[in-house]
């Protein structure tokens, strides 16, 4: 059994003609050495039955086996803000009339536009994009399909999606290091996937409070390093 760390900078569903932005995937071996990388459009590959077949098809290799452990760190939004989730579910979602969201320039406080984890990132690092108001919805819907297709779900650990021995976490390359092209960003994601397994204490993890964990269970979590 081998362990691989996979970083994926997700492209839109139909980014075939966008030479600057494709799906870039970088794989590191257990020692952190770059094993393989490629950039193209992920679409047909999502018809494969297992995540191992998905990766082998993407790379046109027979590298990954069913016994391997794969940790994905993915640059795409895994869920939507609570406000939108409740609205689409037909539930009431009342916002405090004293909330800052009603003030000009406070969109980050709007629970219909931004998730709790994005407010944490803004507080500690920089402002991330919104899946609602920014043009990242195509990438998000692709990764949501990927998670469902290959049976990843949050279990006991909030912000961690698991499928048998495999794991997927959400991250944001621009807070991991100097942003570059999509292969560079995918490599940053792969390095964080390795950190998640061997240096998780260096990562900013979800808080322990039950009310916050309840939100994170619903909205997901962005993983990033404490020292960046």
Buried (B, 14 or more C-beta within 10 A) or exposed (E): EEBBBBBBBBBBBEBEEEEEBBBBBBBBBBEEEEBBBBBBBBBEBBEBEBBBBBBBBBBEEEBBEEEBBBBBBBBBBBBBBBBBBBBEEEEEBEEEEEEEBEEEEEBBBBBBBBBBBBBBBBEEBEEBBBBBEEEBBBBBBBBBEBBEBBEBEBEEBBBBBBBEEBBBBBBBBBBBBEEEBBBBBBBBBBBBBBBBEEEEEBBBBBBEEEEBBEBBBBBBBBBBBEEE
